[in-house]
Every structure is written in structure tokens, then in C-alpha cells.
Amino acid sequence: MAGVCPSCGRTLEGSGVRRLCPDCYVERYGVARIPEAVRFVYCRDCGAYRYQGGWNEGLESVEGTLREYLHMVLTVRMKPTEAVEEAWVESIELMQAFDGPGVYTALVTVAGRAGGQSLVERKIITVEASQALCPRCTARSTGRGFEAEVKVRSTAGSLGRDVKTGIARVLRRSRSIAGFVVKVDENREGLDIYLTDQTAARILAGKLRSEFSAEVKESYKLVGRQPSGRRKGRLTISVRIPEYRPGELISVEGRPHLYLGRSGRGLVTIDLDTGRERVVDTSRTGVLAGVKRYEPGARLRRMMLLSSSGDSMVFLDVDKGMQEVVDAPRGSVRSFVESMEPGRVYEVFIHGGRIYVLRETG
């Protein structure tokens, strides 16, 4: 014979929960005990929130961050009542729209399981929300407190517009970096990027090395001690970006190369001594120091294409007053322009029995 709940007289399923029906058990004992009041501190600038002495990245909205924070805090501090085998936060509903610091009430639905039966309890809690500045935003607003500096420079003496745009894109797309940037100073030499986290600085340097075939060097300087007594250091990372235009002549370890572009491994060039394509690995320390602009001297000339038929190409040397004709086998001419037409003048480089057509001079 099925038992009945002594409190409400309802027929029990099995032996009930502590001989009570689920509703009466919840009314008398509850599903779980949770805090009646919770404090929520968030950064007024970036929306990060404080938890267990540290700061954590928030969601897109502060209200969304608050819901996530309450769910986490209440789950951690929840204490199920004696008969409940398992309990969890089912939902959280703010009783008024979130509009900044203040005191709010939230309806929390707590669910659980006991003796194979489901339990549900609704509780009202108070939430005190307040603002502060997280360490990152404090450092950003004061310009101090950074732990790393990434100094970006160019082989051209100053950074080109395309490179600056590319660096801004790297900073914007990587949230793991952007959140640690204190400030970016632009000067005649390049960019100085200050960050509050050394790991983020190394990630940034790695992305710039991959994006621009840059050379990266690190140095470390002690600047004091932390409150804990540990020594505090500042990391400086030098990022040197090779800036050349495709078709430009460069010197690699003293030998002429034709620059074609960048790859993830380094600079793509043609070694003009061998005529073969190669990749100059700029990730190796010191390699970029051996890369310079090449001074071609008399071997860089302007020539007009007279004809291109059969196995030969005929040029007229413009720099010699149109007095010298150069008849070259087609296989010895390598062109880096979209098309070559008779009557047009091109800048060419003559080396090792080959003619490299670099660009049209107009």
C-alpha cells in the first residue's frame, strides 16, 4: 500500500523524500542553501569582473557577465540539504534591467534530485553591483604599469603604411593581445607597443614574425620587486621588419638577390648567382643583419624592347643613347612585369649572363 505525505496527504511515489512529497520537502527543508546576498565588481572600461582576488574577461554585455558570475558563484557556494543527492542552478532572472552600479534582486531557480525524484526551489537574492578599474585599464589610463614593450622597426628606416595597417589588424583581431595593450606610441623609427602581460607580448611578436617575416630579439631588465618579494622584470622585444617591394634588388650575405615577397618562413628571393629561388629564413638570429639593399651600379640599366620573336629578344640600351643593341636568348631573360611589348622601356638588371626585367619605367 502506497504511503501518503503526512503534511499534505498526497500519495507518495515510493517512500517519498524523507517520507514527504517533493513539494513539502522543498517547503520544509529546501533544495539547497545559497547566499542571500552577492557582491559583483566589474571594470567600468572593459567589463572584466573580479573573482577570487583576480580579474577575468567579461562577456559582450555587463548584464551577461553578471548572469555568468552569479551562476558560477552560486554553484560553488551551494550546499544541498541532507536528503538531496545532486543540486544545480537551473536559471537566474534579474528582476529589473541592469543599468549600472546599484542593488538588484534576482530570482534563482535551484533544481535537484533526491530518491529518484526531481525537486525545484525558487529563491530571491540581493546583488550589489559596483564599478572599479581593473589593472589593465588602470595601466592603460595612466600609461604606467606595463610589463613588456614591443619595439617594431623597419629595414627601410620607417614603417610603411601597409605594415602599420597590418600591425593594427593583428592587434584588433587577437583578443588575447588587445586586452593587454596599454598604449601604442608612433615615432619616426616605428611603433612602441606597451603591454601589461609578457606572454601576450611574446604572442604579438610571434604573430608579427609570421606575418612580416620579421627578426625578433628579446632582452630583460629588472625594475624592482613585487609586494610578495619576487623580483619584477620588464621584457623588451625588438621586432625588425624587412620592407622591400617585389622586384627590388637586395643583398643577402653580400650576394645579389631579387626580392619576390614574404612567406611564413622568411623572404622569398631569387639568388642571382645561381638563378634559383630560395627562402631566406629570417627567424634565425642575425640573418636579417646580413640583408641590405643592393647597389647594382652599371648593371642596372634602362632598355627598350625592340622585338620578341622566336628564340631571341632584342633590346636597345637607352642609357647608352640608343646606340647599343643587346640580342639575348629568350631563355636568359626573366621578366617580372605582366607583359612586355616592343617599343616600351624597362628597367633591367644584367647579372651572370641573365637579364632580369624588373619593371616598366614609363
Sequence and secondary structure as in RCSB ss.txt:
>XXXX:A:sequence
MAGVCPSCGRTLEGSGVRRLCPDCYVERYGVARIPEAVRFVYCRDCGAYRYQGGWNEGLESVEGTLREYLHMVLT
VRMKPTEAVEEAWVESIELMQAFDGPGVYTALVTVAGRAGGQSLVERKIITVEASQALCPRCTARSTGRGFEAEV
KVRSTAGSLGRDVKTGIARVLRRSRSIAGFVVKVDENREGLDIYLTDQTAARILAGKLRSEFSAEVKESYKLVGR
QPSGRRKGRLTISVRIPEYRPGELISVEGRPHLYLGRSGRGLVTIDLDTGRERVVDTSRTGVLAGVKRYEPGARL
RRMMLLSSSGDSMVFLDVDKGMQEVVDAPRGSVRSFVESMEPGRVYEVFIHGGRIYVLRETG
>XXXX:A:secstr
   B TTT  B STTTBTTB HHHHHHHH SEE  SEEEEEEETTT  EEETTEEE   SSHHHHHHHHHHHHHH
HH EE TT SEEEEEEEEESS   SSEEEEEEEEEEEEETTEEEEEEEEEEEEEEEE  HHHHHHHHT    EEE
EEEETTSS  HHHHHHHHHHHHH HHHHTTEEEEEE SSEEEEEES HHHHHHHHHHHHHHH  EEEEEEEEEEE
 TTS EEEEEEEEEEE    TT EEEETTEEEEEEEEETTEEEEEETTTTEEEEE TTSTTTGGGEEE   GGGE
EEEEEEEEETTEEEEEEGGGTT  EEEEEGGGEEE SS   TT EEEEEEETTEEEEEEE  
